[in-house]
């Protein structure tokens, strides 16, 4: 039996994500938002966070079948490859008859599971409402969104429940060599409803930490 197992090629467990259309529908509340490559990166980060595994996100300018400049390489802290996420190359989209600007991600689940050595500790459930606040930060184009997120987390304090990247923008009104990263910060206390002043203070502390670590400037 051992020889049979030895003869079987490696069969890592992999997970794929494919998305297109609207991430947020249009309505009276606004114009909505189309899915973009940052959504796939955020999805991979969510999976990694559920396993309590820190990951590093970096630009990968030339990795098929993704679009050059719209692909992220995702690794463990030691450089082990987890996978890639981003917008598919237009030629791939056309060949497969997918909707324009389809985004995708592929990750090695075994790598994440192996890196999750400790049991994930669930946080105590709070019956008090969450407080959400958004921040838009300008950083250099070479700065990884994961580094900015890590800095926000480090400065936000214990009431921070989650950080989610929901927009990446480079173009009009943003100077060359820089990009805008928008994050949604969710705060919640276990014993009370947070005041607006408290939430603003947590947000400002998070932004200050990001500014110190990455040179981020709030828009």
N, C-alpha and C positions, 0 to 999 in steps of 0.2 A: 504494500500500500504506500509505503514511504517513497518507493521508486516511481510509482504512478504520480504522486503529488509533485515529485521533483521534475517530472517530464512535462508537467503542465506549465505553459508560459505564464508570466505574471499577468494578473488580471485586476489592475487597480480599479477601485470604485470611483467613478467620475460622475459629476452632476453638471447638467447644462441648463442654461437659462436663455430664453429667446423672447423678445418683447418688441412690440411696435404699437403705434397709435397714441392715445392720450394717457399720460400718467395721472393727470387731473382733468376731469371733464370741464367743458365750458358751461357757463350758466350766468345767472344774475350776479353771482359773486365774482366773476372775472372771465377772462378769455380762455382759461385752462392752460395746460402745459403738455407739450408732446414729450413722449419718452425720449431720453437721450442717454449717451454712454455712461454718464455719471450714475444713472439708476442701476445699471448692472454692477458697477463698482460697489454701490451702497448695499446691494443685495448680497454680494459676497462678504462684505464686512459684517452684515447682520448674521450670516451663517457662522462666521468665525467668532463673533462676539458671543453667540449662543453656546459655543464650545469653550469660551474663555481663552481663545487663542489670539494674541496680538498679530496683526499682519501689517506688512509694509506695501504701500501702493506707489508705483513709479511709472513714468511714461515709457512705453515701448513703441518706438516710432515705426518699426517695420516687422510686424509679425502677422503672417497670413493666418486666417482669412480676414483679419480686421483692417479697418481703414487707417492708413498712415497718419499718425498724430492724434488719433482718437482711440487709442488702445492703451490699457493699463496692464502692467505686469504686477502680479500680486504674489508676494513671497512671505515666508516666515522671517523672523528677526535675524536668523542665521543665514538667510539667502536661499533657503530651500523653496523651490517653485511650488506655489499653490495652484496657479492658473492665470488666465487672462480674461479681461472683460473690456468691452467697448463696442463701437459701432462697426458693423460689418462693411467690408469694402463694397463700393457700388457695383463692381463687376460680379461679385458673389451674390449680392442681392438680386441683380438682374437674372443671373443664370438659374437661381433657385425660385424665381418668380415670387420673391418676398416683397412686402410693402417697403417703400422708400425709407431709408435711414433706420432699418431694423437693427436692433442692438442685441448683443449676445454675450454670454460668459460661459466658461468651462473651468471647473475646478477639480482637483484631486481630493476627494473626500478622505481617502486613507491618510494623506499627509496631515490634514487638519485633525483627524481623530487621534493619530499617533502623537501629535503635539499637545493634545489636551490630556495631560497627565493627571491633573487633579479633578475631582468631581466638581461640577458647577454648583455653586452655592446660590440658591434662590433667595432673592431679597424678600424681606417681610412685606406683605401686602398692605398698602395704605388705603384707607377708605376716604381719604381727603382728595380733593380734585387736583389734577396736575395744572401747572402753569407753563404755558408755551411762549417762547420768545424767539424771534429770528434775528440773525446777525449776518450781514454781508461784509466780507473782508477782501481787500485787495492785497495780493501777494505776487511775487515774481513767478513767471511762467514755469520755472524749474522747481518750485516748491510743491512737494507732494501734499495732496489733500489730507492724507492720513496723518502727516506731521502736524498740520494745523488742527485737526481733530484731537490729536493726543494732547496738544497744548491747551486747547479749550477744556478738555476733561480735567487736566491737572490743575487748572485755576478755578474751576466752577464750584468746587466744594462738594460736600457729602449729599446735598439735596438734589444733585444732578441725577436724573433718571436715564436720560438718553441724549445722544447727539446724532443728528441725521443730516448728511449732505444732500441738498435737494436742487441745487443749481450750480452750474459752472459756466461762466461766460467770458469770452474773449472777443472783442470787436469794438463797435462804435461806443464812444464815451469811456473806453478803457484804454489807457495808453499802451503802446507797443511794449512787449516784454513783460506784461502783467496780465493777471486774470482775476476775475471776481468769483469767490466761493461763497455760497449762501448756505448757512446751517440753521437747523431748527433745534433749539435746546429745550428740553422738557425737564422741569423741576417739580419735585413733590416732597413734602415732609410727611413723616410717619405719624405725627401727633397734632397737626394743625393745618389750616389753610394758609399758604404763604401769602404775604402781602405783596403789593406791587413794588414797594420799596425794597423788600428783600430780594425779589426776583431780579430787579434792575441791578442791585448790588452784585448778585451772583454772576449775572451776564457781564457786567463791567469787569469783574475780576477775571472771568474767562477770556475776554477780549484782551485784557492787559497781558495775560500769560501768553496768548497767541502772538501778540506784538513783540514780546520779549524773545520768544523762541524762534519765530519765523519772519519777523519784520512785517507782519500783517498790519494793515491800516483799515479801520472801520469806514465803510462808505457812508 
